Amino acid sequence: MIEGFGHRLAGLPGTHLAARTQPAPPCRDPAWNYWWQAHYLDAVVDAGGRHLRAGDLAGARGYSRLGRRLIRSVWLRNGARFTNRFYDDMAWMILAAGRLDDLAAAVGEPAPWAGRMLRRQISARLQAAESAELGGGLYWTTSRDRKNVPATAPAAIAFARSGALARARRLVEWIYATLWDETTGLALDTAYCDGRCDPTIYSYNQGTLLGALLALGDDGSLARAQRLIAAVDAQLRGESPAPVLRTYGDGDGGLFTGILVRYLALAAAHAPLAAAARRTAAALVAGTAEAVWEGSEVRRPPAPHRVFSPDPAVPARVALPAGAAIELSPQLQAWTILEAAATLQQPPATVQQPPATLR
């Protein structure tokens, strides 16, 4: 993954970003997937944590330093700033940067200076994105024409992890008051300021809402988390009888289920949750990881690498025939899912040690 998609920014030493596709697009390609880089950083931190759990301090430090380069490179590529017009992008980035700080502390290194600047800039923007219009919640973009779960829920996680529990709880309550579907037991997507609602249900919204409930950690939030896990199990699985979550293709949707799996893995390890909810969460993580792995394919030129299908039900050899461009988001989703499975007490045998191309 890192070998295939990682590259220097404009050839500059000490920089590192993930390319949008492989083969990489031409240098003149203006596309900039800021929030994909945040999830790439999250996966780098996941890998560092896996090495640390295995007692490989040198390996963990290597990923910590790679994360430092990535944050600096995001700042450069983004015009010497960390902010942009999408509040959900910024929420993802502050979450990943906070986790990198935790990894740096665990391996005995100082927090990245760029991460400190990132938190100052983005935290202020996220606070300013909350308003009383529509009863609360965060705007999605600086256009301020809609509020949604993609911005509000990850921001709630970030606020809760920073100790701003009252603000985080207020955001979660807004989701339940405004975008909660009692029929499915799942969160909807968007409320528009003109009164319209986008009722689409996406997997990643359930993941970040679950993460916010776990971060709050009070009895009421944990009860909601347990019900949410049950609803995910009932509503978001694919057609297979196995506990495999559905996916959403490529593009931005190529990351959605990986995000849900990340937070299900946290739930599986969250001791205050009821044992049944933890078992369900663990089964969904493990089952999805098994399906992702079984549908993948090792390809040889120019070097051995593993390719993952955007849909675990469709083998990579069919979904991504030889010669096709490989997009970052589904490959990053697969990495995220496999790293999540590796954190389980009894991870699936096929993902106990992700291959070199995922490290």
matplotlib code that plots the C-alpha trace (Angstrom):
import matplotlib.pyplot as plt

x = [0.0, 2.6, 5.0, 2.3, 0.6, 3.1, 5.1, 7.0, 5.2, 6.7, 9.8, 10.6, 12.8, 11.1, 7.6, 5.0, 1.5, -0.7, -1.4, -5.1, -4.6, -2.0, -0.5, -0.2, -2.0, 0.2, 1.7, -0.7, -3.7, -5.4, -7.5, -6.8, -8.6, -7.8, -9.9, -8.4, -5.1, -6.6, -7.6, -4.3, -2.7, -5.1, -4.0, -0.3, -1.0, -2.9, 0.2, 2.4, 0.1, 0.3, 4.1, 4.0, 1.7, 4.1, 7.0, 8.6, 9.5, 11.7, 8.9, 6.4, 8.7, 9.1, 5.4, 5.3, 7.9, 6.1, 3.0, 5.0, 6.1, 2.5, 1.1, 3.8, 3.1, -0.7, 0.1, 2.3, -0.1, -3.0, -1.5, 0.5, -2.6, -4.7, -8.1, -10.4, -14.0, -15.2, -15.8, -16.0, -12.5, -11.1, -12.8, -11.2, -7.8, -7.9, -8.9, -6.0, -3.6, -4.6, -4.1, -0.6, 0.2, -0.8, 1.5, 4.4, 3.9, 3.8, 7.1, 8.8, 8.8, 7.5, 4.2, 4.7, 4.8, 2.6, 0.0, -0.1, -0.7, -3.3, -5.3, -5.3, -6.5, -9.1, -10.5, -11.4, -13.0, -15.1, -16.4, -17.4, -19.3, -21.8, -24.8, -28.4, -29.9, -31.7, -31.4, -27.7, -25.2, -22.3, -22.4, -20.9, -19.1, -18.4, -21.4, -23.4, -26.5, -26.8, -25.8, -25.0, -23.7, -20.5, -19.3, -21.1, -20.3, -16.5, -16.3, -18.2, -15.5, -12.8, -14.4, -15.1, -11.5, -10.2, -12.4, -15.1, -17.8, -20.7, -20.1, -19.7, -22.9, -24.8, -23.8, -24.8, -28.2, -28.7, -28.1, -30.7, -33.2, -32.7, -31.3, -32.3, -34.5, -36.5, -37.5, -34.0, -32.3, -29.7, -28.6, -29.6, -27.2, -28.1, -30.6, -30.8, -31.4, -34.4, -36.1, -35.2, -33.6, -31.4, -32.6, -29.7, -28.2, -24.4, -22.2, -19.6, -22.2, -23.1, -19.4, -18.7, -21.9, -20.8, -17.4, -18.9, -21.1, -18.1, -16.1, -18.8, -19.0, -21.9, -24.6, -27.1, -24.5, -23.4, -27.0, -27.4, -24.2, -25.5, -28.7, -26.7, -24.5, -27.6, -29.1, -25.9, -25.9, -29.5, -29.5, -26.0, -24.8, -24.4, -26.3, -23.9, -25.2, -21.8, -21.4, -20.0, -20.8, -21.8, -19.5, -20.1, -17.9, -15.0, -14.5, -15.4, -17.7, -14.7, -13.9, -17.3, -17.3, -13.7, -14.6, -17.5, -15.3, -12.7, -15.3, -16.8, -13.4, -13.2, -16.6, -15.5, -12.7, -14.8, -15.2, -18.2, -20.4, -22.6, -20.8, -23.4, -22.8, -19.1, -19.4, -21.6, -19.1, -16.2, -18.0, -18.8, -15.1, -13.8, -16.3, -15.7, -11.9, -12.1, -14.3, -12.0, -8.9, -10.5, -11.5, -8.1, -5.4, -1.6, -0.2, 3.4, 4.6, 6.4, 6.7, 4.4, 1.5, -2.0, -5.1, -8.4, -11.8, -14.2, -16.8, -15.9, -18.5, -16.8, -13.2, -10.5, -9.7, -13.2, -13.7, -10.2, -8.9, -5.2, -4.3, -7.1, -6.2, -6.4, -8.0, -6.7, -9.9, -11.0, -7.4, -7.1, -10.5, -9.1, -6.0, -8.2, -10.4, -7.5, -5.8, -9.1, -9.4, -5.8, -6.8, -9.3, -8.5, -8.7, -8.2, -9.0, -6.1, -5.7, -5.2, -3.1, -0.1, -0.9, 1.5, 4.5, 2.5, 0.2, 3.0]
y = [0.0, 2.5, 1.3, 1.5, 4.8, 6.7, 9.3, 12.6, 15.8, 17.4, 15.3, 17.2, 15.3, 14.6, 14.7, 12.0, 11.8, 9.0, 9.2, 9.2, 6.3, 3.8, 4.3, 7.8, 10.6, 13.2, 16.0, 18.5, 16.6, 19.2, 16.8, 16.9, 14.4, 16.0, 13.7, 10.6, 11.7, 11.9, 8.3, 7.4, 9.0, 6.9, 3.7, 4.7, 5.1, 1.8, 0.1, 1.8, 0.6, -3.0, -3.0, -1.5, -4.3, -6.8, -5.3, -3.8, -0.4, 0.5, -0.4, 1.7, 4.6, 4.3, 4.7, 7.6, 9.4, 8.6, 10.2, 13.4, 13.6, 13.1, 15.9, 18.3, 17.3, 17.9, 21.4, 22.1, 20.6, 22.4, 25.8, 26.1, 25.7, 22.9, 24.4, 24.2, 24.7, 21.3, 20.9, 17.1, 17.1, 19.0, 16.8, 13.7, 15.3, 16.5, 13.0, 11.3, 13.9, 13.3, 9.6, 10.3, 12.3, 9.3, 7.0, 9.5, 9.5, 5.7, 5.4, 8.1, 10.9, 14.5, 15.3, 16.8, 20.6, 20.5, 18.5, 21.2, 23.9, 21.7, 21.3, 25.0, 25.9, 23.2, 23.2, 26.8, 26.2, 23.3, 25.3, 28.1, 25.6, 24.9, 27.2, 27.4, 27.1, 23.8, 23.3, 22.8, 20.6, 21.4, 22.8, 20.6, 23.4, 27.1, 27.6, 26.9, 25.7, 22.3, 20.4, 16.7, 13.7, 13.4, 16.7, 16.6, 13.1, 13.1, 16.6, 15.2, 12.5, 15.1, 17.3, 14.4, 13.2, 16.7, 16.8, 19.1, 16.6, 19.1, 20.2, 16.6, 15.6, 18.5, 17.5, 13.9, 14.9, 17.0, 14.0, 12.0, 14.9, 15.8, 12.9, 9.8, 7.2, 5.3, 2.6, 1.4, 2.5, 4.3, 7.9, 9.7, 11.9, 15.6, 18.3, 21.4, 24.9, 25.1, 22.3, 19.4, 16.2, 13.7, 10.4, 8.3, 5.9, 5.5, 3.1, 5.7, 7.8, 4.9, 4.4, 8.0, 8.2, 5.0, 6.5, 9.6, 7.5, 5.4, 8.6, 10.0, 6.8, 7.5, 4.8, 6.4, 6.7, 3.1, 1.9, 3.8, 2.3, -1.2, -0.5, 1.1, -2.0, -4.2, -2.0, -2.1, -5.9, -6.0, -3.4, -3.0, -6.5, -7.7, -10.6, -13.2, -15.1, -14.4, -11.2, -9.1, -5.4, -4.0, -1.5, 1.5, 1.2, 3.5, 7.3, 8.7, 5.8, 3.5, 4.6, 4.4, 0.9, 1.0, 3.9, 1.9, -1.1, 1.1, 2.1, -1.4, -2.6, 0.0, -1.2, -4.8, -3.8, -1.4, -3.3, -1.2, -2.4, -5.4, -8.6, -9.4, -6.0, -6.5, -10.0, -8.6, -5.8, -8.3, -10.7, -7.9, -6.8, -10.3, -11.4, -8.3, -8.6, -12.3, -11.4, -8.5, -10.8, -13.7, -11.5, -9.9, -10.9, -10.8, -9.3, -9.3, -6.5, -4.3, -5.9, -8.2, -6.4, -7.3, -5.7, -5.5, -5.3, -2.4, -5.0, -8.1, -10.1, -9.5, -10.9, -8.3, -10.1, -9.3, -5.9, -4.6, -6.5, -6.3, -3.0, -1.0, 2.0, 1.2, 3.9, 4.7, 4.8, 1.1, -0.1, 2.2, 0.9, -2.7, -1.7, 0.0, -3.1, -5.5, -3.3, -3.2, -7.0, -7.3, -5.5, -8.1, -10.5, -13.4, -11.9, -13.9, -16.2, -14.6, -11.1, -11.7, -10.4, -8.1, -8.6, -6.4, -4.5, -3.3, -2.2]
z = [0.0, 1.0, -1.6, -4.3, -3.5, -1.3, -3.0, -2.4, -2.9, -6.1, -5.4, -2.3, 0.3, 3.6, 2.2, 1.8, 0.4, -1.0, -4.7, -5.8, -8.2, -9.2, -11.6, -10.2, -12.1, -13.9, -11.9, -13.6, -12.1, -9.9, -7.9, -4.1, -1.9, 1.5, 3.6, 2.0, 3.3, 6.8, 6.6, 5.1, 8.2, 10.4, 8.7, 9.2, 12.9, 12.9, 11.5, 14.1, 16.9, 15.5, 15.6, 19.1, 20.3, 18.8, 20.7, 17.6, 18.9, 15.9, 13.5, 15.5, 15.4, 11.7, 11.2, 13.7, 11.6, 8.4, 10.0, 10.8, 7.1, 6.0, 8.2, 7.0, 3.4, 3.8, 5.1, 2.0, -0.5, 1.0, 0.5, 3.8, 5.9, 7.4, 6.9, 3.9, 3.1, 4.3, 8.0, 7.7, 6.0, 8.9, 11.5, 10.0, 10.0, 13.6, 14.7, 12.8, 14.0, 17.6, 17.2, 15.7, 18.9, 21.0, 18.9, 19.2, 23.0, 23.1, 21.3, 23.3, 20.7, 21.0, 19.3, 15.8, 15.7, 12.7, 14.6, 17.3, 14.7, 13.0, 16.2, 16.9, 13.4, 13.0, 16.5, 16.2, 12.8, 14.1, 17.0, 14.6, 12.4, 15.1, 15.2, 16.5, 13.0, 12.6, 16.3, 16.4, 14.6, 12.3, 8.9, 6.2, 4.3, 4.6, 2.3, 5.4, 3.5, 5.3, 8.4, 8.4, 10.3, 8.2, 9.8, 13.2, 14.3, 13.8, 15.3, 18.3, 18.7, 18.5, 21.1, 23.4, 23.1, 23.9, 27.1, 25.7, 26.7, 26.9, 23.3, 22.1, 23.9, 22.4, 18.9, 19.5, 20.8, 17.7, 15.5, 17.4, 17.4, 13.7, 11.6, 13.5, 11.8, 14.3, 11.8, 10.9, 14.1, 12.0, 11.3, 8.1, 6.3, 5.8, 6.9, 4.6, 5.9, 3.5, 5.3, 3.0, 4.3, 2.6, 4.1, 2.7, 5.1, 4.8, 6.8, 7.8, 9.5, 11.8, 12.5, 13.6, 15.6, 17.4, 18.0, 19.5, 21.8, 22.9, 23.5, 25.7, 27.6, 30.0, 30.5, 28.2, 25.4, 25.9, 25.7, 22.4, 21.2, 21.8, 19.9, 17.1, 16.7, 16.6, 13.9, 11.8, 12.1, 11.0, 8.3, 6.7, 6.0, 2.4, 0.8, 2.2, 5.3, 6.9, 9.0, 6.1, 5.8, 2.4, 0.7, -1.5, -4.6, -5.3, -5.0, -1.6, -1.0, -1.2, 2.4, 4.0, 5.3, 6.4, 8.7, 10.2, 10.8, 12.6, 15.2, 15.4, 16.4, 19.1, 20.3, 20.3, 22.8, 24.9, 28.1, 29.5, 26.5, 27.0, 26.0, 23.3, 21.6, 21.7, 20.2, 17.4, 16.7, 16.6, 14.3, 11.8, 11.9, 11.5, 8.9, 6.7, 7.0, 5.9, 2.9, 1.9, 2.1, 0.3, -2.6, -3.0, -5.6, -5.6, -8.7, -9.8, -12.1, -11.4, -7.9, -5.9, -4.5, -3.3, -4.9, -3.0, -4.7, -3.9, -3.2, -1.1, -3.0, -6.3, -6.7, -7.5, -10.7, -11.9, -10.4, -11.2, -14.3, -15.1, -16.5, -14.9, -12.7, -9.0, -6.9, -3.5, -1.5, -1.7, -1.1, 1.9, 3.1, 2.9, 4.9, 7.5, 7.8, 8.1, 10.7, 12.7, 12.6, 13.8, 17.0, 18.0, 20.9, 18.4, 15.0, 11.9, 11.0, 7.6, 9.0, 12.1, 10.2, 7.3, 4.3, 3.6, 1.0, 3.7, 6.1]

ax = plt.figure().add_subplot(projection="3d")
ax.plot(x, y, z, "-o")
ax.set_aspect("equal")
plt.show()
